[in-house]
Amino acid sequence: MDSQKVDMFIMTYGKFFESNQIIGVRESLKNADESKWAIVQSISFKDPTTSLIVSLLGGPFGIDRFFLGDTGLGIGKLVTCGGFGIWTLIDWFLIMGAAKEKNMSKLMQALA
């Protein structure tokens, strides 16, 4: 893929990935076929900051997990009221990383 497109992607979507994943994203995009560009541009990434805000406001009800697409975990959190508050508290620290991992898996799936 063209180096300019890769740089533009990194500048635009860099906050959606872990800092240690950026180099891997860059290499994967550079090695990808030019036809994958339209697919990569159409991916809707989850904003880690938004997922943290959703977790702070609706964490006990599993809304943060539904937001990320983890339906099973969302139902589990909803039924147990956020694991009696413990799961909710833990998710406040881990939800941004979970969103970034979901984004990375979406990108790798699109490039495969």
C-alpha positions in Angstrom: 0.0 0.0 0.0 1.1 3.5 -0.6 3.2 5.0 2.2 1.2 8.3 2.2 -2.0 6.4 2.7 -0.5 4.4 5.6 0.8 7.6 7.3 -2.6 9.2 6.9 -4.3 6.2 8.4 -1.8 6.2 11.4 -2.3 9.9 12.0 -6.1 9.6 11.8 -6.7 6.3 13.7 -3.6 6.0 15.9 -5.5 6.7 19.1 -7.7 3.6 18.5 -4.7 1.2 18.9 -2.2 0.5 21.7 1.1 2.4 21.2 3.0 -0.8 21.0 0.7 -2.0 18.1 1.3 1.0 15.9 4.4 -0.4 14.3 2.7 -3.7 13.5 -0.3 -1.8 12.1 2.0 0.2 9.9 3.9 -2.8 8.6 0.6 -4.7 8.0 -0.8 -1.8 6.0 2.4 -1.4 4.0 2.4 -5.0 3.0 -1.3 -5.1 2.2 -2.7 -5.0 -1.3 -3.9 -1.7 -2.7 -7.4 -3.2 -3.1 -7.7 -3.5 0.8 -7.7 0.3 1.2 -11.4 0.7 0.6 -12.1 -2.0 3.1 -9.8 -0.5 5.7 -11.4 2.9 5.3 -14.9 1.5 5.9 -14.1 -0.1 9.3 -15.8 1.7 12.2 -13.4 1.6 15.1 -14.6 2.0 18.7 -13.2 5.0 20.5 -11.5 3.9 23.7 -12.3 7.2 25.5 -16.0 6.8 24.6 -16.0 3.2 25.9 -14.5 4.5 29.2 -17.2 7.1 29.5 -19.9 4.5 28.8 -18.3 2.2 31.3 -18.3 4.9 34.0 -22.0 5.7 33.4 -23.5 2.3 32.5 -20.9 -0.3 33.6 -23.1 -2.0 36.2 -25.7 -2.7 33.5 -23.1 -4.1 31.0 -23.7 -1.3 28.5 -19.9 -0.9 28.0 -19.6 -4.6 26.9 -22.6 -4.3 24.6 -20.9 -1.2 23.1 -17.8 -3.2 22.3 -19.8 -6.1 20.9 -19.2 -8.5 23.7 -22.9 -9.5 24.0 -22.2 -12.5 26.3 -20.2 -10.5 28.8 -22.8 -7.7 28.6 -25.5 -10.1 29.6 -23.4 -11.5 32.4 -22.7 -8.0 33.7 -26.4 -7.1 33.4 -27.6 -10.2 35.3 -25.0 -9.9 38.1 -25.3 -6.0 38.4 -21.7 -5.7 37.2 -20.4 -8.7 39.2 -21.8 -7.0 42.3 -19.7 -4.0 41.5 -16.4 -5.7 41.4 -16.5 -6.4 37.7 -17.6 -2.8 37.0 -14.6 -1.5 39.0 -12.2 -3.7 37.2 -13.6 -2.7 33.8 -13.0 0.9 34.5 -9.3 0.2 34.3 -9.4 -2.4 31.5 -12.1 -1.2 29.1 -9.9 1.1 27.0 -7.5 -1.7 26.4 -10.3 -4.0 25.4 -11.6 -1.4 22.9 -8.1 -1.1 21.4 -7.8 -4.9 21.1 -11.2 -5.1 19.4 -10.0 -2.4 16.9 -6.8 -4.3 16.2 -8.7 -7.6 15.6 -11.1 -5.8 13.2 -8.2 -4.3 11.2 -6.3 -7.6 11.0 -9.5 -9.4 9.9 -10.0 -6.8 7.2 -6.4 -7.2 6.0 -6.5 -11.0 5.9 
